[in-house]
Amino acid sequence: MIPFFIWISIPLEVTVNLPQKKTSEKVTAAVDDTISSVVTKLGFDLDTIVVLYKERPIPETTKITENMNLSVLEITSKG
């Protein structure tokens, strides 16, 4: 008998707080998504924001985990 694996990708839900806009967004992310891919889905330029997790800055290369609660602070504008 040959073993086989079935890969199931369960989407993760991430809450992204936007304190400067006084709102939050729910984003569905894949298991292999990063902070970068989530904030890009929301239309942010990574050069203009700081992402916080548990009130501390977090690298954009960090993998998303289940029920992550992020805050996005806009630190500059493109114009």
C-alpha positions as CSV (number, residue, x, y, z in Angstrom):
1,M,0.0,0.0,0.0
2,I,1.3,3.4,-1.0
3,P,0.7,6.2,1.6
4,F,-0.7,9.4,0.3
5,F,-1.5,12.8,1.8
6,I,-4.3,15.2,1.2
7,W,-3.3,18.8,1.7
8,I,-6.2,20.9,2.9
9,S,-5.6,24.7,3.1
10,I,-7.9,26.1,5.8
11,P,-8.2,29.9,5.5
12,L,-7.3,32.0,8.5
13,E,-9.2,35.1,9.6
14,V,-7.1,38.1,10.6
15,T,-8.5,41.3,12.1
16,V,-6.6,44.4,11.0
17,N,-7.3,47.5,13.1
18,L,-6.9,50.9,11.5
19,P,-6.8,53.3,14.5
20,Q,-6.3,56.4,12.5
21,K,-9.5,55.7,10.5
22,K,-11.2,54.4,13.7
23,T,-12.2,51.2,12.0
24,S,-11.2,47.5,11.5
25,E,-11.2,45.1,8.7
26,K,-11.5,41.3,8.6
27,V,-9.2,39.7,6.1
28,T,-9.1,36.0,5.0
29,A,-5.6,34.8,4.6
30,A,-4.0,31.5,3.4
31,V,-1.8,29.4,5.7
32,D,1.3,30.6,4.0
33,D,0.4,34.3,3.8
34,T,2.6,36.9,5.5
35,I,1.9,40.3,7.1
36,S,3.0,41.8,3.8
37,S,0.4,40.0,1.7
38,V,-2.4,40.8,4.2
39,V,-1.7,44.6,4.3
40,T,-1.2,44.7,0.5
41,K,-4.7,43.1,0.1
42,L,-6.0,46.2,2.0
43,G,-4.2,48.5,-0.4
44,F,-1.4,49.7,1.8
45,D,2.1,50.4,0.6
46,L,4.6,48.8,2.9
47,D,6.8,51.8,2.8
48,T,4.2,54.0,4.4
49,I,3.0,51.9,7.4
50,V,4.1,50.1,10.6
51,V,2.3,46.9,11.5
52,L,1.8,46.2,15.2
53,Y,1.0,42.8,16.9
54,K,0.3,42.9,20.6
55,E,1.3,46.6,20.6
56,R,4.8,45.9,19.2
57,P,6.2,46.3,15.6
58,I,6.3,43.1,13.7
59,P,8.3,42.3,10.5
60,E,6.4,42.1,7.3
61,T,7.8,38.6,6.6
62,T,6.1,37.1,9.6
63,K,3.7,34.3,8.8
64,I,0.0,34.8,9.6
65,T,-1.5,32.7,12.4
66,E,-5.1,32.0,13.3
67,N,-7.1,34.9,14.8
68,M,-4.2,37.3,14.6
69,N,-5.1,40.8,15.6
70,L,-3.0,43.5,13.9
71,S,-2.9,47.2,13.9
72,V,-1.7,49.3,10.9
73,L,-0.3,52.7,11.6
74,E,0.2,55.0,8.6
75,I,3.5,56.9,9.2
76,T,3.7,58.8,5.9
77,S,1.9,59.4,2.7
78,K,2.9,58.9,-0.9
79,G,2.2,62.5,-1.8
